């Protein structure tokens, strides 16, 4: 490797490759979506690689299926980033060459992958040495993945290159096992290394998360976010896959290969649990129902079974008991926290994902000022909650302002563009996210009570007393934060209702304007109708008298105007008055005065009303007579 770049050789078609043995197409050949890997042995005279860990000089050669130079350079650039890195748990690219129009990559030859190692040792002997080796390898894999997620500038990354990466395909087939060739090494001893960077993606600070409809993950280790439409891709998705691999690793250690891989996989397959709309394999670790994602019951049962195993040591209990916090990735600035607390040493090991320098400084400042609370298991969870509170409250404020602007425009009946619905949807989604987050905070409060109860049952030591006091402070603060969320949720509900009211007011004003315009049009039409009604009789009479049936002036008369002209005006006037009276009569019907309106029987004739009145009078007189007779009888 020269100046951070691996050596590349363009070989002639007639060149003889320096391979003493080559198993291309043979037993040690495997094919994937992006190429074929086969085992070769390079002659020592043509190899200057470090052979301390590879005394047999066996290497893995990958022939790329894509013969495009740009695709080759892209994969090589990706691998060079990690070859520069000194982390021994990432596979390193040794060299590349082009031969007969195909591109080849040379890697160290792995003795097996992690699944093959488990399968070769179906029932491992649970010893302290094996448990220690597994712990070191798991820690190394986490460090290797961390180096993929954040490529430091001082590790050969140019300033214009994107420093944040995602592996996107963490699984036991892509974790290679390099056997320890020392004489006293156990059969499992060696190093585990992450390989297969064909799906690695790099992003800048502003694009660490993105919405995608593509599912590039191995279905078994696919994270729950990918079960949702338009899911968000971020680096934390690798953590789910790594956690699934860890669970299988511990299961293999305690139960053996048959339980860890075969039976555990069958249990997940039998359980199913995914909706018909998803395209994912049913052997994954989560279930989807009505857009709700939960752990499969078989996974929960497996973890409980491991805890109850007599060989499960305190370290394995701590390894299985992880605090995982994940904020919503639908908005910028999302964080993820994975941590475990070691009871005996009273220490916390944690990884905070998605933080920048500003977040890191805030976390450091809070830890420095934590005082005696620093040893409480939920201190980092409390810090995580504080960071999320700041982010989410600022998110609520900005979106509320946007929605208020839209509501103001609607209440003033001003025109708004088609995107005016977006602020309302944003606030609605934020409200749902706050309600979900509040439920998780309540779980934290309940867990604080559980820890305090557990410590009260044990011998009261100085640490337990301090931890209980710290737990009470954490609980009180989280309860205050829950109250803040209640207030913000109420504000969201208020602004959503205000948006509805503003929309209703806008519609009301529009309807009022339409009604006023309709009333004005009706008045104008009434005026036109009245004018027509006035002139129509006169026009009719004039047309009638102009017919040849009437001869008002003799033919031999010299008069220009008929003396019977007054007849026209009288008839036109009478006919016009009659028409006006008839129109008003028909347009404004009045209640018939000849009857009385009864609420049950309708309009009753006055004769019926008079008869009823007379009957009531007779009844009253009859009652008076009966009363007088009773008085005389006494």
C-alpha positions, 0 to 999 in steps of 0.5 A: 500500500502506497500513500493510502492506496493499494497496489493495482496491476494491469496484466496482459492477457497472456500473463501467467498468474503467480498462483501455485494453486487456484481453486476457482470453480472448485471446493473453496469457491463462493459466489455472491451478488457482486462477485465470486471469491476463490482460494489461491496460493501465491508463490513467495517470490511474487508476494511481499504481504505480511505472512506472520498470520498467513504462513501458508500464503493463502489468499482470497481472490474476488472476481467482480461481476461488474466489468465497469472501471467506475464500479471497480474504483468505487468499491476499491475506494470504499475498501481503501478507507478501511485498509488504512485503518488499523482496526484488526476486525475489518477485512483489509484489501491487499492488492488489485489487478485487471486480467482478461477484462475482469477486475480482481481484489486480493484479500487474506484468506479466511478459514471460515465465517462465523456461521461455519465456526458455529456449525463446526463446534456444535456444542462448545464447552463453556469455559472461562477462556471461551467466554473471554474470547467471545467477549473480546471478539464482540467488542472488536466487532463493535469497534470495527462497525464504529470505524465504518460509521465514522471515518476520522479525517486523520485516517486518510479521509480527504476533507471533501469526502463523506465521513459517515458510513453504513455497512447495510449487510451485517450478518454471520456470513459476512463476519469472517473467522481467521484461525489462530495458528499458534500451537497452544491455541484452542480450536475456536481461537482466532480473529473475527473480521467484518467483510463484504462492503458491497452495500456500504454507503457513505453520507455527509453530515446533512444526509446521515438519514434518508427516506428510501423505499429500497430494502437492501438488507438481509431479511433475517437481520433487517431492522424494524424500520424497514417494515414501514413505508418510506422508512428512514435509513441511518447508521443505527440500522446496523446496530439492530443487525449486530444485536441480532448476531450477538444474541445468536452468539450468546445462544450458541455459547450456552445452548449450542449450534442446533438451538442457536441457529436451527431451532431458534430460526424455526421458532421465528419462522413458525411464529411468522407475525408479519403482515401480508403487505410486507415482503420480508422473510418471516425468520426475522426478529420482529413482527408487524401488525397494523403498522406496529412493530414488536419483538417476536415472542420467540425472541423474548422467550429465547432471552428469558431462557438464556437468563435462566440457564445455570451457565449464564454468568454475571457477564452474560446477564449484563451482556443480554441486559442492554438499555437501548434508546432510539429517538424518532428518525423522521426528523433531523438530529436523531440519536441512538443509545446502547448501554449496559451496566455492570453491577459488580464494578458499578460501571457503565459501557455505552455507545451514543450514535448520531452525535456531533461535536456539539452533542458530545460536549453537552454529554461531557459537561453533564457527566462532569457535573453529575457528582455522585449520580455518575454511577447510577445505571440510568444516568445516561438515559436521563442525559439522552432524555434531556437531549431529546427534550431540547430537540423535540421542543424546538421542533414543536416550536418551529412547526407551530409557527409554520402552522400558525402562519397558514391558519392566519392566512386561512382565517383571512380568507387569503389564497394559500398554495397546495403545500399548506396542508404540510404544516398541519400534517407535520404537527399531527405526526409530531403530536403522535411522536410525542405521545409515543415518546411520553409512554417510553418515558413512563417506562423509564420512571417505572424502571427507576422504581424497580431499581430502587425497590431492588436496592432496598431489599439488599443490604443497605450500603453507602452506594445503594443509598446514594443510588436511591437518591440519584434515582429519585432525582432522575425520576423527578426530572423525567416526571417534569419532562413528561409534564412539558410533553403534556403541555406541548401535546396540548399546544399541538392539539390546540393548534390543530383545532385552531386550524380546523376553526380557521378553516371553518371560518374561512368557509363561513366567510366564503359562504356568507359572501356567496349568500350576500351575492345570491341575495343581491342577485335575487333582489335584482331578479325580483325588481326585474320580475316586478318591472315585467309584471307592471308592463306585461298587462299593458303590453298585452292590452295594447297587443289585443286592441291592435288586432283587426277585430277592433275598429276604433276609428272609422276609415273615413275619419280624419282623427289621429287618436281614437276617442276610446283611448281611455279604455286602453288605460283603464283596462291596462291599469285594472289588469296590472293591479289585479296581477300585482295583487295576485302575485303578492297573494301567491308569494306571501300566503297567510294563515287561514283565519277561519281556523285555530292551529293545534300542535297535535291535530293541525289547523282546526275549523272554528266550528270545531274550536267553538264546540270544544269550548262549549264542551269545556264550559258544560263540563265546568258547570257540571262539576260546580253542580256536583260540588254544591250537591255534596255540600248540601248533603253534608 
